């Protein structure tokens, strides 16, 4: 069962679902989205993890799909293909946007929140022009530590972000993550060179993403 709570004094609700199948979580998103649209539920942030699964956004091309025969769930978010699995913290903000046509601004706020999360753990990250998500850029090359893929319907967002905390990164080797061929995927654990858990990161993500959502939600 999801754990429900409110975030500060805002009208944003928080639900923590633990490990949940992607298809089930998508159903939960659709229900909550409809209720937010109808103004019978407050803006809501879902935090969870998924079992091993590949999901393909609307711009995914055939050659970007898994080379190992693994199944793929086609979804209605933007972006291309990615992987979800244990050790990756996934957040689905379902919020009514103050400016529904400014989707880029919403994405930038989510990126800003995740950059602040990484900074608290001593990981320097940034956003990259022309590419969504959160990145590490240094002498070792460009590495993506968090992916973002969203959709807005009737002024309310769906889908969201995936922060690589401590997943098995080998799952990304079977795809072209987010359609990007010239950069790697990394994790907080890999960059820190020490063990780190999703439970350790979750409250920091809650705090910073909440602040980001306050700036863009109606």
MARKOL-891741 format. One line per 8 residues: number of its first residue (from 1); their letters; for each residue x, y, z of C-alpha. Coordinates in Angstrom, 3 decimals. Layout:
NUM = A = X,Y,Z | ... $
This chain:
1 = XXXXXXXX = 0.000,0.000,0.000 | 1.263,3.502,-0.769 | 2.300,5.723,2.110 | 0.461,9.026,1.978 | 1.595,12.349,3.392 | 1.477,16.034,2.637 | 4.432,18.225,1.758 | 4.823,21.236,4.057 $
9 = XXXXXXXX = 1.813,23.557,4.016 | 1.181,23.260,0.307 | -1.609,21.515,-1.530 | 0.837,18.961,-2.949 | 0.290,15.409,-1.702 | 3.066,12.832,-1.583 | 2.622,9.089,-2.082 | 5.436,6.586,-1.559 $
17 = XXXXXXXX = 4.689,3.321,-3.328 | 7.877,1.320,-2.813 | 8.514,-1.244,-5.573 | 5.603,-1.329,-8.024 | 5.145,-2.794,-11.515 | 5.328,-0.162,-14.242 | 1.899,-0.975,-15.716 | 0.240,-0.727,-12.316 $
25 = XXXXXXXX = 1.949,2.577,-11.562 | 0.831,3.903,-14.944 | -2.768,3.004,-14.051 | -2.361,4.836,-10.739 | -1.014,7.868,-12.585 | -3.996,7.951,-14.926 | -6.474,7.782,-12.056 | -4.724,10.536,-10.098 $
33 = XXXXXXXX = -4.321,12.636,-13.244 | -8.056,12.496,-13.880 | -8.808,13.485,-10.298 | -6.383,16.427,-10.404 | -7.936,17.564,-13.681 | -11.370,17.455,-12.017 | -10.099,19.336,-8.959 | -11.089,16.509,-6.628 $
41 = XXXXXXXX = -7.491,15.690,-5.642 | -4.552,18.000,-4.878 | -1.404,18.063,-6.973 | 0.419,14.812,-6.186 | 3.986,13.535,-6.321 | 4.453,9.751,-6.574 | 7.821,8.318,-5.503 | 8.616,4.677,-6.206 $
49 = XXXXXXXX = 10.855,2.079,-7.789 | 10.038,-0.282,-10.642 | 11.086,-3.870,-11.261 | 13.286,-4.331,-14.357 | 11.501,-2.788,-17.367 | 12.233,-0.880,-20.578 | 9.834,1.919,-21.556 | 9.741,3.684,-24.914 $
57 = XXXXXXXX = 8.539,7.255,-25.408 | 6.852,8.390,-28.581 | 10.085,9.318,-30.387 | 11.775,5.939,-29.918 | 13.099,4.407,-33.119 | 13.350,0.703,-33.836 | 17.159,0.551,-33.699 | 17.139,2.123,-30.225 $
65 = XXXXXXXX = 15.174,-0.746,-28.676 | 16.754,-3.618,-26.683 | 19.126,-5.909,-28.500 | 18.541,-8.748,-26.023 | 14.903,-9.474,-26.848 | 13.620,-7.939,-23.612 | 10.030,-6.666,-23.731 | 9.332,-2.955,-24.030 $
73 = XXXXXXXX = 6.322,-0.980,-22.795 | 5.371,1.807,-25.210 | 4.202,4.872,-23.290 | 2.643,8.244,-24.084 | 5.378,10.450,-22.638 | 7.887,12.457,-24.612 | 11.432,11.315,-25.171 | 12.828,7.987,-26.266 $
81 = XXXXXXXX = 13.646,4.656,-24.648 | 14.951,4.178,-21.144 | 15.225,1.550,-18.433 | 13.756,1.396,-14.954 | 14.725,-0.974,-12.184 | 15.600,-1.403,-8.516 | 18.065,1.157,-7.236 | 16.560,3.898,-9.383 $
89 = XXXXXXXX = 14.277,6.431,-7.679 | 11.373,7.351,-9.939 | 9.168,10.381,-9.381 | 5.871,11.132,-11.098 | 4.696,14.700,-10.407 | 1.027,14.977,-11.323 | 0.446,18.695,-11.010 | -1.641,21.417,-12.566 $
97 = XXXXXXXX = 0.790,23.825,-14.191 | 0.447,27.547,-13.589 | 1.555,28.003,-17.224 | 0.426,24.843,-19.079 | 2.114,25.803,-22.351 | 5.561,26.197,-20.755 | 6.542,22.543,-20.546 | 10.231,23.364,-20.952 $
105 = XXXXXXXX = 10.078,25.521,-17.848 | 8.568,22.621,-15.907 | 11.346,20.287,-17.046 | 13.992,22.844,-16.084 | 12.548,23.093,-12.581 | 12.684,19.313,-12.151 | 16.278,19.345,-13.390 | 17.080,22.119,-10.915 $
113 = XXXXXXXX = 15.657,20.087,-8.048 | 17.669,16.999,-8.971 | 20.839,19.041,-9.403 | 20.334,20.317,-5.845 | 19.853,16.733,-4.627 | 23.128,15.610,-6.184 | 24.915,18.639,-4.751 | 23.946,17.614,-1.216 $
121 = XXXXXXXX = 25.868,14.387,-1.791 | 28.883,16.189,-3.243 | 28.131,15.349,-6.882 | 28.435,18.294,-9.262 | 25.803,18.070,-12.002 | 24.254,20.332,-14.595 | 21.629,20.517,-17.307 | 22.660,20.402,-20.952 $
129 = XXXXXXXX = 21.358,22.585,-23.765 | 19.276,20.555,-26.181 | 19.136,17.503,-23.899 | 16.801,16.915,-20.981 | 17.882,15.311,-17.749 | 20.731,15.851,-15.302 | 24.348,15.411,-16.364 | 27.896,15.182,-15.106 $
137 = XXXXXXXX = 30.369,16.897,-17.434 | 34.094,16.633,-16.693 | 37.350,15.285,-18.072 | 35.858,11.756,-18.046 | 33.175,12.788,-20.542 | 29.428,13.423,-20.385 | 27.412,11.097,-18.152 | 23.667,11.125,-17.516 $
145 = XXXXXXXX = 22.614,10.535,-13.933 | 18.892,11.335,-14.182 | 16.389,11.088,-17.037 | 13.237,13.151,-17.501 | 10.246,12.413,-19.723 | 6.908,14.138,-19.233 | 3.512,14.684,-20.784 | 0.898,17.389,-20.196 $
153 = XXXXXXXX = -2.799,16.729,-20.779 | -5.538,19.215,-19.863 | -2.933,21.346,-18.136 | -1.807,18.570,-15.765 | 1.513,16.710,-15.968 | 2.195,12.970,-16.027 | 5.317,10.776,-15.997 | 8.442,12.467,-14.643 $
161 = XXXXXXXX = 12.015,11.674,-13.638 | 14.285,8.747,-12.836 | 17.365,9.310,-10.667 | 20.009,6.590,-10.790 | 20.935,6.025,-7.168 | 22.394,2.508,-7.094 | 20.963,0.471,-9.998 | 22.668,-2.216,-12.058 $
169 = XXXXXXXX = 23.805,-0.012,-14.925 | 24.413,-2.986,-17.225 | 20.716,-2.870,-18.129 | 21.418,0.241,-20.209 | 23.886,-1.646,-22.403 | 21.051,-3.326,-24.338 | 19.544,-0.020,-25.525 | 20.515,3.429,-26.734 $
177 = XXXXXXXX = 19.349,5.295,-23.623 | 17.217,8.311,-24.535 | 18.584,7.967,-28.094 | 21.984,9.348,-27.038 | 24.998,7.590,-28.523 | 27.828,9.891,-27.422 | 27.426,9.794,-23.640 | 27.280,7.245,-20.839 $
185 = XXXXXXXX = 24.793,6.554,-18.074 | 26.005,6.746,-14.492 | 24.689,6.572,-10.931 | 25.205,8.316,-7.625 | 26.828,5.168,-6.255 | 29.287,4.972,-9.145 | 30.225,8.630,-8.922 | 30.645,8.545,-5.138 $
193 = XXXXXXXX = 32.573,5.299,-5.136 | 30.607,4.045,-2.140 | 27.367,2.291,-1.328 | 24.279,4.467,-1.187 | 20.620,3.493,-0.875 | 17.370,4.809,-2.286 | 16.129,5.284,1.280 | 19.087,7.588,1.973 $
201 = XXXXXXXX = 18.304,9.756,-1.045 | 14.491,9.806,-0.935 | 13.937,12.500,1.742 | 16.385,14.810,-0.026 | 14.554,14.317,-3.305 | 11.218,14.987,-1.603 | 12.451,18.297,-0.238 | 14.027,19.652,-3.408 $
209 = XXXXXXXX = 11.418,18.415,-5.888 | 8.720,19.859,-3.661 | 10.399,23.262,-3.890 | 10.613,22.911,-7.683 | 6.933,21.981,-7.982 | 5.868,24.929,-5.833 | 7.363,27.268,-8.419 | 5.433,25.848,-11.387 $
217 = XX = 2.155,24.438,-10.059 | -1.186,26.164,-9.842 $
